[in-house]
Amino acid sequence: MAADRLTDPFLLSLDLAGRRVVVVGGGTRAQRRLPGLIAAGADVLVVAPDLTPAVEGMVSAGEVVWAPREYRAADLDDAWLAFACTGDPGVDAQVVADAEARRVFCAATTGGSAQAPATGAHDGAVVGVVADEQRRATQLCGALVDALRSGAVAEQAPDRPPAGVALVGGGPGDRDLITVRGRRLLALADVVVTDRLAPRDLLDELGPDVEVIDASKIPYGRAMAQQRINELLIEHAQAGRFVVRLKGGDPFVYGRGYEEVIACTEAGVPVTVVPGVTSAFAAPAAAGIPVSHRSVAHEIVVVSGHAAPGDPRSLVDWAALGRMRGTIVLLMAVERIAVFAAELMRHGRPPETPVAIVQDATTRIQRTVRGTLADIGERAREEEVRPPAVVVIGPVAGLTADSASWAAAAAAVR
């Protein structure tokens, strides 16, 4: 809010669907405003000689109309709302004056008749904050939304979703890496069927009336049969409960999520899938390893290590993997890492190919063990590597410049 403004602003929610909104300017100021206007269904005209690539993408997608020229006063004809976003004080002031003459509300850095509040959303509610400084408004809005999401600010409990099942990808382990939608549905659950790879800290946020069912599968140890997991999802949903199947990573990346979708669908149980951050890419990133890098790796293959090479159950073309030069990410491969390494070398991968194993990624006990195809089996035994761990094979696993300090900094933020 302008410092010299003597009256308080009047906050109002506008229905802009189908109504003309003129944005003067095609730079980053406009880029920040446009997504919200597009989401509101506004008929947006952007007037600017040049655009940022992101705004150009919105034009190409048909989300906004672009007038590729300098601003004219007539651009505001038939407008319901205007934004002066050029960053040029003279041009922006002219837009404000022209809008005032036409009785069109105009938002600008200074002098406008309107001010766009800092906004955030939670569970169907939109929070808007106007303050004496935009930075302060943004900080306050973020704090309010965080408080709503955490439950620190009480609100009337939302309506329970109808009985059914939601397969929610919990991400690689850190509680903050679950999606916003996943966390919202988890907070509404009557029953949570979880496994040991799902973010365990999230369970502490559940209400005392929520039933938690442990469906963990320990490698080469105790495991709940998939058939029984399917039965539990169906039984609880058919009993009128909303069930969240909380899984590690992404439900459809070696998570057997589609098997659960089929079982629920065949039983007539409504089911929805919430994608998650897959550990195949998140674990290397948390350790400072990019699975792709320009001029280093142009291909990425994610492979299940559940079955050994030569096993009748294996669908993996190990000969093709041995010939490729890019990145291989192995999941569920700790027990057979030496076997996989030997198979890749047998089919042409150089013994000196870098390998990195990231164990317990994004958690407090994350660690990385490095080696080559020639010695990674021995290194894994020496370091007593245990699941869950993600194996990265290829030149990217050897990109160590500054990676140690980067990973340390990332761990400090966690």
Backbone hydrogen bonds in HBPLUS format (Angstrom, degrees):
<---DONOR---> <-ACCEPTOR-->    atom                        ^
c    i                          cat <-CA-CA->   ^        H-A-AA   ^      H-
h    n   atom  resd res      DA  || num        DHA   H-A  angle D-A-AA Bond
n    s   type  num  typ     dist DA aas  dist angle  dist       angle   num
A0005-ARG N   A0002-ALA O   3.18 MM   3  5.47 166.4  2.20 112.8 116.2     1
A0019-ARG N   A0016-LEU O   2.96 MM   3  5.20 170.0  1.97 130.9 131.7     2
A0018-GLY N   A0041-GLY O   2.83 MM  23  6.05 167.1  1.85 142.8 138.5     3
A0043-ASP N   A0019-ARG O   2.87 MM  24  5.31 163.0  1.90 131.1 134.3     4
A0080-TRP N   A0020-ARG O   2.90 MM  60  5.80 177.7  1.90 159.1 158.4     5
A0021-VAL N   A0043-ASP O   2.90 MM  22  5.97 156.8  1.96 142.0 144.1     6
A0045-LEU N   A0021-VAL O   2.92 MM  24  6.28 160.6  1.95 158.4 163.2     7
A0022-VAL N   A0081-LEU O   3.05 MM  59  6.51 157.3  2.10 155.2 156.7     8
A0083-PHE N   A0022-VAL O   2.84 MM  61  6.31 145.4  1.96 158.4 166.2     9
A0023-VAL N   A0045-LEU O   2.83 MM  22  6.12 169.2  1.84 162.6 165.7    10
A0047-VAL N   A0023-VAL O   2.92 MM  24  6.29 161.0  1.95 154.9 160.1    11
A0024-VAL N   A0083-PHE O   2.88 MM  59  6.10 175.3  1.89 172.9 171.5    12
A0085-CYS N   A0024-VAL O   2.80 MM  61  5.55 149.7  1.90 153.5 163.5    13
A0025-GLY N   A0047-VAL O   2.83 MM  22  5.89 153.8  1.90 143.8 152.7    14
A0052-THR N   A0026-GLY O   2.94 MM  26  6.30 136.8  2.14 173.6 162.6    15
A0031-GLN N   A0027-GLY O   2.93 MM   4  6.16 155.6  1.99 146.4 154.5    16
A0032-ARG N   A0028-THR O   3.06 MM   4  6.19 141.5  2.21 141.4 147.5    17
A0033-ARG N   A0030-ALA O   2.99 MM   3  5.22 125.7  2.30 102.5 116.7    18
A0034-LEU N   A0030-ALA O   2.98 MM   4  6.08 158.2  2.03 166.0 171.4    19
A0037-LEU N   A0033-ARG O   3.41 MM   4  6.69 158.3  2.46 150.1 156.3    20
A0037-LEU N   A0034-LEU O   3.04 MM   3  5.10 114.5  2.48 100.7 116.9    21
A0038-ILE N   A0034-LEU O   2.84 MM   4  6.03 161.2  1.88 165.4 171.1    22
A0039-ALA N   A0035-PRO O   2.89 MM   4  6.07 160.5  1.93 147.7 153.3    23
A0040-ALA N   A0036-GLY O   3.01 MM   4  6.17 136.7  2.21 135.8 147.1    24
A0042-ALA N   A0037-LEU O   3.14 MM   5  5.62 160.1  2.18 165.2 159.3    25
A0041-GLY N   A0038-ILE O   2.95 MM   3  5.20 158.3  2.00 108.0 114.9    26
A0065-VAL N   A0044-VAL O   2.95 MM  21  6.18 168.9  1.96 156.1 159.8    27
A0046-VAL N   A0065-VAL O   2.72 MM  19  6.04 170.4  1.72 168.7 171.7    28
A0067-ALA N   A0046-VAL O   2.75 MM  21  6.09 166.0  1.77 167.4 168.9    29
A0048-ALA N   A0067-ALA O   3.21 MM  19  6.45 158.4  2.26 152.4 158.2    30
A0056-GLU N   A0052-THR O   2.91 MM   4  6.14 160.8  1.94 157.7 164.1    31
A0057-GLY N   A0053-PRO O   2.92 MM   4  6.17 142.9  2.06 140.7 150.4    32
A0058-MET N   A0054-ALA O   3.19 MM   4  6.60 142.9  2.33 139.3 148.5    33
A0058-MET N   A0055-VAL O   3.01 MM   3  5.04 120.4  2.38  95.4 110.4    34
A0059-VAL N   A0055-VAL O   3.03 MM   4  6.43 149.6  2.13 148.5 157.0    35
A0060-SER N   A0056-GLU O   2.89 MM   4  6.17 162.7  1.92 151.7 156.2    36
A0061-ALA N   A0057-GLY O   2.98 MM   4  6.11 144.6  2.11 140.4 149.5    37
A0063-GLU N   A0058-MET O   2.93 MM   5  5.31 147.6  2.04 170.4 166.2    38
A0062-GLY N   A0059-VAL O   2.94 MM   3  5.15 156.8  1.99 107.3 114.7    39
A0069-ARG N   A0067-ALA O   2.86 MM   2  5.82 131.4  2.10 114.1  98.8    40
A0075-ASP N   A0072-ARG O   2.96 MM   3  5.53 159.1  2.00 115.5 122.3    41
A0076-LEU N   A0073-ALA O   3.14 MM   3  6.05 168.2  2.15 123.9 126.8    42
A0077-ASP N   A0074-ALA O   3.05 MM   3  5.39 165.0  2.08 112.1 116.9    43
A0079-ALA N   A0076-LEU O   3.04 MM   3  5.25 157.1  2.09 132.3 129.2    44
A0082-ALA N   A0105-PHE O   2.91 MM  23  6.29 143.5  2.04 150.9 161.1    45
A0107-ALA N   A0082-ALA O   2.89 MM  25  6.35 158.9  1.93 152.4 153.0    46
A0084-ALA N   A0107-ALA O   2.90 MM  23  6.25 165.1  1.92 163.0 167.7    47
A0092-ASP N   A0088-ASP O   2.91 MM   4  6.01 177.3  1.91 172.4 173.3    48
A0093-ALA N   A0089-PRO O   2.94 MM   4  5.93 155.5  2.00 140.4 147.4    49
A0094-GLN N   A0090-GLY O   3.09 MM   4  6.29 148.2  2.19 141.1 149.5    50
A0095-VAL N   A0091-VAL O   2.97 MM   4  6.32 154.0  2.04 152.2 159.2    51
A0096-VAL N   A0092-ASP O   2.99 MM   4  6.28 159.2  2.03 149.9 155.4    52
A0097-ALA N   A0093-ALA O   2.96 MM   4  6.19 160.6  2.00 146.6 151.7    53
A0098-ASP N   A0094-GLN O   2.86 MM   4  6.05 164.3  1.89 152.0 156.4    54
A0099-ALA N   A0095-VAL O   2.91 MM   4  6.03 155.8  1.97 147.7 154.6    55
A0100-GLU N   A0096-VAL O   2.92 MM   4  6.13 155.2  1.99 147.5 154.6    56
A0101-ALA N   A0097-ALA O   3.03 MM   4  6.28 155.8  2.09 148.4 154.3    57
A0102-ARG N   A0098-ASP O   3.22 MM   4  6.43 135.5  2.43 136.3 147.2    58
A0102-ARG N   A0099-ALA O   3.10 MM   3  5.11 130.2  2.36  95.2 108.6    59
A0104-VAL N   A0099-ALA O   2.85 MM   5  4.85 178.1  1.85 146.1 146.2    60
A0103-ARG N   A0100-GLU O   3.18 MM   3  5.02 162.3  2.21 101.8 106.9    61
A0113-SER N   A0106-CYS O   2.89 MM   7  5.32 112.0  2.36 138.8 156.4    62
A0114-ALA N   A0106-CYS O   2.92 MM   8  5.29 142.6  2.07 137.9 129.4    63
A0118-ALA N   A0129-VAL O   2.97 MM  11  5.21 155.8  2.03 156.4 148.8    64
A0129-VAL N   A0118-ALA O   2.86 MM  11  5.21 151.3  1.94 146.1 155.6    65
A0120-GLY N   A0127-VAL O   2.97 MM   7  5.24 140.1  2.13 143.0 153.0    66
A0127-VAL N   A0120-GLY O   2.73 MM   7  5.24 167.1  1.75 159.9 164.3    67
A0122-HIS N   A0125-ALA O   2.82 MM   3  5.24 156.8  1.87 152.2 159.7    68
A0125-ALA N   A0122-HIS O   2.88 MM   3  5.24 164.2  1.91 120.7 125.4    69
A0137-ALA N   A0133-GLU O   3.02 MM   4  6.36 156.8  2.07 150.9 157.9    70
A0138-THR N   A0134-GLN O   2.91 MM   4  6.16 158.0  1.95 152.6 158.0    71
A0139-GLN N   A0135-ARG O   3.01 MM   4  6.26 159.1  2.06 148.0 153.2    72
A0140-LEU N   A0136-ARG O   2.91 MM   4  6.11 164.1  1.94 153.5 157.8    73
A0141-CYS N   A0137-ALA O   2.91 MM   4  6.03 160.3  1.95 148.3 154.1    74
A0142-GLY N   A0138-THR O   2.99 MM   4  6.14 164.4  2.01 148.1 152.3    75
A0143-ALA N   A0139-GLN O   2.99 MM   4  6.19 155.6  2.05 145.5 152.2    76
A0144-LEU N   A0140-LEU O   2.95 MM   4  6.20 155.4  2.01 149.3 155.6    77
A0145-VAL N   A0141-CYS O   2.99 MM   4  6.26 164.8  2.02 156.3 159.8    78
A0146-ASP N   A0142-GLY O   2.95 MM   4  6.10 162.2  1.98 148.1 153.4    79
A0147-ALA N   A0143-ALA O   2.92 MM   4  6.09 151.0  2.01 141.9 150.0    80
A0148-LEU N   A0144-LEU O   2.95 MM   4  6.24 150.3  2.04 147.0 154.8    81
A0149-ARG N   A0145-VAL O   2.94 MM   4  6.20 160.4  1.98 152.0 157.2    82
A0150-SER N   A0146-ASP O   2.93 MM   4  6.08 150.8  2.01 146.6 154.4    83
A0151-GLY N   A0147-ALA O   3.04 MM   4  5.94 124.3  2.36 134.1 146.5    84
A0152-ALA N   A0147-ALA O   2.92 MM   5  4.86 117.1  2.32 144.4 151.9    85
A0153-VAL N   A0147-ALA O   3.24 MM   6  5.38 159.0  2.29 118.0 115.8    86
A0151-GLY N   A0148-LEU O   3.31 MM   3  5.18 140.6  2.47  92.7 103.5    87
A0164-GLY N   A0241-ARG O   3.23 MM  77  6.70 148.2  2.34 135.5 138.2    88
A0243-VAL N   A0164-GLY O   2.85 MM  79  6.10 178.2  1.85 161.9 162.3    89
A0165-VAL N   A0270-PRO O   2.92 MM 105  6.28 160.7  1.95 154.7 161.1    90
A0272-THR N   A0165-VAL O   2.97 MM 107  6.50 147.6  2.07 148.5 158.7    91
A0166-ALA N   A0243-VAL O   2.84 MM  77  6.31 150.5  1.93 158.9 168.6    92
A0245-ARG N   A0166-ALA O   2.82 MM  79  6.05 163.1  1.85 152.7 158.6    93
A0167-LEU N   A0272-THR O   2.83 MM 105  6.23 163.6  1.85 166.7 167.4    94
A0274-VAL N   A0167-LEU O   2.77 MM 107  6.00 172.8  1.78 166.3 164.3    95
A0168-VAL N   A0245-ARG O   2.95 MM  77  5.96 157.1  2.00 141.2 148.8    96
A0247-LYS N   A0168-VAL O   2.97 MM  79  6.14 174.6  1.98 170.7 170.7    97
A0169-GLY N   A0274-VAL O   2.96 MM 105  6.04 157.4  2.01 159.0 165.6    98
A0170-GLY N   A0247-LYS O   2.62 MM  77  5.57 160.4  1.66 163.3 170.3    99
A0171-GLY N   A0249-GLY O   3.19 MM  78  3.96 161.8  2.22 123.7 120.3   100
A0249-GLY N   A0171-GLY O   2.65 MM  78  3.96 169.9  1.66 120.4 116.6   101
A0177-LEU N   A0174-ASP O   3.05 MM   3  5.58 167.7  2.06 119.8 123.6   102
A0183-ARG N   A0179-THR O   2.99 MM   4  6.27 159.4  2.03 151.6 156.4   103
A0184-ARG N   A0180-VAL O   2.99 MM   4  6.21 153.2  2.06 146.2 154.0   104
A0185-LEU N   A0181-ARG O   2.99 MM   4  6.24 164.5  2.02 155.4 158.1   105
A0186-LEU N   A0182-GLY O   2.98 MM   4  6.13 152.4  2.06 144.3 152.5   106
A0187-ALA N   A0183-ARG O   3.09 MM   4  6.29 147.4  2.20 142.2 149.4   107
A0188-LEU N   A0185-LEU O   3.02 MM   3  5.14 145.7  2.14 100.9 111.4   108
A0189-ALA N   A0186-LEU O   3.29 MM   3  5.30 165.6  2.32 105.3 109.6   109
A0190-ASP N   A0242-PHE O   2.88 MM  52  5.32 168.4  1.89 151.1 155.0   110
A0211-GLU N   A0190-ASP O   3.07 MM  21  6.46 158.1  2.12 155.9 150.8   111
A0191-VAL N   A0242-PHE O   3.28 MM  51  6.49 157.7  2.33 149.2 149.0   112
A0244-VAL N   A0191-VAL O   2.90 MM  53  6.31 164.6  1.92 162.2 165.2   113
A0192-VAL N   A0211-GLU O   2.80 MM  19  6.23 161.4  1.84 163.4 168.2   114
A0213-ILE N   A0192-VAL O   2.80 MM  21  6.14 167.4  1.82 159.7 161.9   115
A0193-VAL N   A0244-VAL O   2.90 MM  51  6.25 155.3  1.96 150.1 158.4   116
A0246-LEU N   A0193-VAL O   2.90 MM  53  6.03 131.4  2.14 132.2 146.8   117
A0194-THR N   A0213-ILE O   2.96 MM  19  6.23 154.6  2.02 164.6 172.6   118
A0215-ALA N   A0194-THR O   2.70 MM  21  5.62 161.7  1.73 164.0 170.7   119
A0198-ALA N   A0195-ASP O   3.22 MM   3  5.65 157.0  2.28 111.2 117.8   120
A0202-LEU N   A0199-PRO O   3.18 MM   3  5.85 154.7  2.25 115.5 122.2   121
A0203-LEU N   A0200-ARG O   3.18 MM   3  5.72 151.3  2.27 112.3 119.4   122
A0204-ASP N   A0201-ASP O   3.34 MM   3  5.81 148.4  2.45 107.5 114.7   123
A0205-GLU N   A0202-LEU O   3.02 MM   3  5.48 155.9  2.08 111.5 119.0   124
A0206-LEU N   A0203-LEU O   3.22 MM   3  5.51 161.1  2.25 107.7 113.4   125
A0210-VAL N   A0207-GLY O   3.13 MM   3  5.58 168.0  2.14 117.2 120.6   126
A0224-MET N   A0216-SER O   3.28 MM   8  6.32 149.5  2.37 143.6 151.8   127
A0218-ILE N   A0222-ARG O   2.80 MM   4  5.42 166.8  1.82 166.7 168.1   128
A0221-GLY N   A0218-ILE O   2.84 MM   3  4.97 145.3  1.96 142.8 133.6   129
A0228-ARG N   A0225-ALA O   3.02 MM   3  5.31 121.5  2.38 102.2 116.2   130
A0229-ILE N   A0225-ALA O   3.11 MM   4  6.52 152.0  2.19 149.5 157.8   131
A0230-ASN N   A0226-GLN O   2.96 MM   4  6.26 163.1  1.99 155.2 158.8   132
A0231-GLU N   A0227-GLN O   3.01 MM   4  6.28 155.5  2.07 143.8 150.6   133
A0232-LEU N   A0228-ARG O   2.94 MM   4  6.20 156.1  2.00 149.3 155.0   134
A0233-LEU N   A0229-ILE O   3.07 MM   4  6.36 163.5  2.10 156.0 159.4   135
A0234-ILE N   A0230-ASN O   3.12 MM   4  6.35 165.2  2.15 151.6 155.3   136
A0235-GLU N   A0231-GLU O   2.81 MM   4  5.94 167.4  1.83 155.8 159.7   137
A0236-HIS N   A0232-LEU O   3.10 MM   4  6.14 174.2  2.10 152.5 154.0   138
A0237-ALA N   A0233-LEU O   3.13 MM   4  6.18 158.4  2.18 143.2 149.7   139
A0238-GLN N   A0234-ILE O   2.85 MM   4  5.95 163.7  1.88 155.1 159.7   140
A0239-ALA N   A0235-GLU O   3.07 MM   4  6.20 121.9  2.43 132.5 147.0   141
A0239-ALA N   A0236-HIS O   3.16 MM   3  4.98 137.4  2.36  90.9 103.2   142
A0241-ARG N   A0236-HIS O   3.13 MM   5  5.64 155.1  2.19 151.0 150.1   143
A0240-GLY N   A0237-ALA O   2.98 MM   3  5.31 155.8  2.04 112.9 115.9   144
A0253-VAL N   A0250-ASP O   3.17 MM   3  5.45 173.1  2.17 117.6 119.3   145
A0257-GLY N   A0251-PRO O   2.98 MM   6  4.71 135.9  2.18 168.5 155.7   146
A0260-GLU N   A0257-GLY O   3.06 MM   3  5.18 120.6  2.43  97.0 111.5   147
A0261-VAL N   A0257-GLY O   2.97 MM   4  6.34 147.5  2.08 146.6 156.6   148
A0262-ILE N   A0258-TYR O   2.97 MM   4  6.17 162.8  2.00 148.6 152.1   149
A0263-ALA N   A0259-GLU O   3.05 MM   4  6.27 162.0  2.08 144.4 149.3   150
A0264-CYS N   A0260-GLU O   3.01 MM   4  6.14 164.8  2.03 147.7 151.5   151
A0265-THR N   A0261-VAL O   2.89 MM   4  6.01 165.9  1.91 153.6 158.2   152
A0266-GLU N   A0262-ILE O   2.92 MM   4  6.04 165.4  1.94 154.1 157.7   153
A0267-ALA N   A0263-ALA O   3.16 MM   4  6.30 135.1  2.38 135.6 147.0   154
A0267-ALA N   A0264-CYS O   3.10 MM   3  5.11 128.7  2.37  94.3 108.3   155
A0269-VAL N   A0264-CYS O   2.84 MM   5  4.97 162.4  1.87 153.5 147.9   156
A0268-GLY N   A0265-THR O   3.01 MM   3  5.06 159.3  2.06 104.4 110.6   157
A0281-PHE N   A0278-THR O   3.32 MM   3  6.03 151.3  2.41 115.3 119.9   158
A0282-ALA N   A0278-THR O   3.02 MM   4  6.11 165.0  2.04 150.3 154.0   159
A0283-ALA N   A0279-SER O   3.00 MM   4  5.11 160.7  2.04 122.6 128.8   160
A0285-ALA N   A0281-PHE O   3.24 MM   4  6.32 160.1  2.28 141.8 147.9   161
A0286-ALA N   A0282-ALA O   2.85 MM   4  6.04 154.8  1.91 151.4 157.8   162
A0287-ALA N   A0283-ALA O   3.23 MM   4  6.49 134.8  2.44 142.2 153.6   163
A0287-ALA N   A0284-PRO O   3.02 MM   3  5.13 133.7  2.24  98.7 111.9   164
A0289-ILE N   A0284-PRO O   2.75 MM   5  4.82 163.3  1.78 145.4 140.8   165
A0288-GLY N   A0285-ALA O   2.98 MM   3  5.00 162.2  2.01 107.3 111.6   166
A0296-VAL N   A0293-HIS O   2.87 MM   3  5.27 155.2  1.93 138.9 138.7   167
A0297-ALA N   A0293-HIS O   2.98 MM   4  5.41 166.2  2.00 151.2 153.7   168
A0327-THR N   A0299-GLU O   2.91 MM  28  6.13 164.2  1.94 158.8 153.5   169
A0301-VAL N   A0327-THR O   2.95 MM  26  6.35 153.9  2.02 152.9 161.1   170
A0329-VAL N   A0301-VAL O   2.84 MM  28  6.15 167.8  1.85 161.6 163.6   171
A0303-VAL N   A0329-VAL O   2.79 MM  26  6.08 167.2  1.80 164.5 168.1   172
A0331-LEU N   A0303-VAL O   2.95 MM  28  6.30 162.8  1.98 167.9 172.5   173
A0305-GLY N   A0331-LEU O   2.69 MM  26  5.72 147.8  1.79 164.6 174.8   174
A0311-ASP N   A0308-ALA O   2.99 MM   3  5.42 161.1  2.02 133.6 136.9   175
A0314-SER N   A0311-ASP O   2.88 MM   3  5.38 156.0  1.94 119.7 127.2   176
A0321-LEU N   A0317-ASP O   3.16 MM   4  6.53 155.2  2.23 147.3 154.6   177
A0322-GLY N   A0318-TRP O   2.94 MM   4  6.11 148.6  2.04 143.2 151.3   178
A0323-ARG N   A0319-ALA O   3.24 MM   4  6.52 136.6  2.44 138.0 148.3   179
A0323-ARG N   A0320-ALA O   3.15 MM   3  5.20 130.5  2.41  95.6 108.4   180
A0324-MET N   A0320-ALA O   3.18 MM   4  6.43 140.0  2.35 146.2 156.2   181
A0328-ILE N   A0393-ILE O   2.90 MM  65  5.04 164.6  1.92 149.8 154.5   182
A0393-ILE N   A0328-ILE O   2.82 MM  65  5.04 162.6  1.85 156.8 161.0   183
A0330-LEU N   A0391-VAL O   2.81 MM  61  4.95 159.0  1.85 144.8 151.1   184
A0391-VAL N   A0330-LEU O   3.04 MM  61  4.95 177.1  2.04 151.4 151.8   185
A0336-ARG N   A0333-ALA O   3.22 MM   3  5.54 129.7  2.49 105.0 117.3   186
A0337-ILE N   A0334-VAL O   3.44 MM   3  5.24 172.2  2.44 108.3 106.9   187
A0339-VAL N   A0336-ARG O   3.03 MM   3  5.21 117.2  2.44 103.2 118.7   188
A0340-PHE N   A0336-ARG O   2.97 MM   4  6.26 163.5  2.00 163.6 168.3   189
A0341-ALA N   A0337-ILE O   2.95 MM   4  6.09 160.0  1.99 148.6 154.3   190
A0342-ALA N   A0338-ALA O   3.00 MM   4  6.16 160.5  2.04 144.8 150.1   191
A0343-GLU N   A0339-VAL O   2.99 MM   4  6.21 153.4  2.06 146.4 153.8   192
A0344-LEU N   A0340-PHE O   2.99 MM   4  6.24 156.7  2.04 150.7 156.2   193
A0345-MET N   A0341-ALA O   3.02 MM   4  6.29 160.0  2.06 151.0 156.4   194
A0346-ARG N   A0342-ALA O   2.91 MM   4  6.06 150.4  2.00 143.3 152.1   195
A0347-HIS N   A0343-GLU O   3.19 MM   4  6.43 133.8  2.41 137.0 147.7   196
A0347-HIS N   A0344-LEU O   3.19 MM   3  5.23 133.4  2.41  94.4 106.7   197
A0349-ARG N   A0344-LEU O   2.97 MM   5  5.48 161.5  2.00 145.6 139.5   198
A0348-GLY N   A0345-MET O   3.09 MM   3  5.16 165.5  2.12 109.1 109.9   199
A0353-THR N   A0350-PRO O   3.03 MM   3  5.53 162.8  2.06 121.2 123.1   200
A0374-ALA N   A0351-PRO O   3.05 MM  23  4.82 144.8  2.18 148.5 138.7   201
A0373-LEU N   A0353-THR O   3.01 MM  20  5.67 134.9  2.22 145.6 159.2   202
A0394-GLY N   A0354-PRO O   3.06 MM  40  5.57 169.9  2.07 163.3 163.2   203
A0355-VAL N   A0371-GLY O   2.86 MM  16  5.20 154.0  1.93 138.4 133.3   204
A0371-GLY N   A0355-VAL O   2.88 MM  16  5.20 151.5  1.96 155.8 154.7   205
A0356-ALA N   A0392-VAL O   2.90 MM  36  5.17 155.7  1.96 147.4 155.0   206
A0392-VAL N   A0356-ALA O   2.77 MM  36  5.17 169.1  1.78 161.2 165.1   207
A0357-ILE N   A0369-VAL O   2.74 MM  12  5.09 161.3  1.78 153.0 159.7   208
A0369-VAL N   A0357-ILE O   2.86 MM  12  5.09 159.4  1.91 146.3 152.7   209
A0358-VAL N   A0390-VAL O   2.85 MM  32  5.23 167.9  1.86 155.7 157.0   210
A0390-VAL N   A0358-VAL O   2.88 MM  32  5.23 157.1  1.93 140.9 145.5   211
A0359-GLN N   A0367-ARG O   2.91 MM   8  5.48 160.3  1.95 164.1 169.0   212
A0367-ARG N   A0359-GLN O   3.18 MM   8  5.48 152.5  2.26 144.9 150.1   213
A0360-ASP N   A0388-PRO O   3.00 MM  28  5.78 167.9  2.01 161.5 163.4   214
A0363-THR N   A0360-ASP O   3.27 MM   3  5.87 158.0  2.33 135.9 137.0   215
A0366-GLN N   A0363-THR O   3.30 MM   3  5.41 158.5  2.35 113.8 111.8   216
A0375-ASP N   A0372-THR O   3.13 MM   3  5.43 134.1  2.35 103.4 114.6   217
A0376-ILE N   A0372-THR O   2.78 MM   4  5.41 132.8  2.01 162.8 167.9   218
A0379-ARG N   A0375-ASP O   2.91 MM   4  6.16 162.9  1.94 157.4 163.1   219
A0380-ALA N   A0376-ILE O   2.86 MM   4  5.93 157.6  1.91 146.1 151.5   220
A0381-ARG N   A0377-GLY O   3.14 MM   4  6.40 151.6  2.22 141.7 149.0   221
A0382-GLU N   A0378-GLU O   2.89 MM   4  6.14 165.2  1.91 155.1 159.2   222
A0383-GLU N   A0379-ARG O   2.94 MM   4  6.07 158.3  1.98 149.8 155.3   223
A0385-VAL N   A0380-ALA O   3.03 MM   5  5.28 167.9  2.05 151.2 155.1   224
A0384-GLU N   A0381-ARG O   3.12 MM   3  4.94 153.5  2.19  98.1 106.2   225
A0397-ALA N   A0394-GLY O   2.99 MM   3  5.70 146.0  2.11 121.6 129.8   226
A0398-GLY N   A0395-PRO O   2.95 MM   3  5.44 158.1  2.00 114.1 121.4   227
A0399-LEU N   A0396-VAL O   3.11 MM   3  5.31 168.8  2.13 111.2 113.6   228
A0400-THR N   A0398-GLY O   2.94 MM   2  5.65 115.5  2.36 114.6  97.5   229
A0403-SER N   A0400-THR O   3.02 MM   3  4.98 152.7  2.10 108.9 116.7   230
A0406-TRP N   A0402-ASP O   2.96 MM   4  6.08 155.6  2.02 148.8 156.6   231
A0407-ALA N   A0403-SER O   2.82 MM   4  5.90 166.6  1.84 149.6 152.9   232
A0408-ALA N   A0404-ALA O   2.97 MM   4  6.15 155.5  2.03 144.4 151.6   233
A0409-ALA N   A0405-SER O   2.97 MM   4  6.16 155.2  2.03 144.1 150.4   234
A0410-ALA N   A0406-TRP O   2.95 MM   4  6.23 156.4  2.00 150.6 157.5   235
A0411-ALA N   A0407-ALA O   2.88 MM   4  6.12 155.0  1.95 148.3 154.9   236
A0412-ALA N   A0408-ALA O   2.99 MM   4  6.24 148.2  2.10 142.6 151.2   237
A0413-VAL N   A0409-ALA O   3.12 MM   4  6.47 146.3  2.24 144.6 152.8   238
A0414-ARG N   A0410-ALA O   3.09 MM   4  6.45 154.3  2.16 146.1 153.0   239
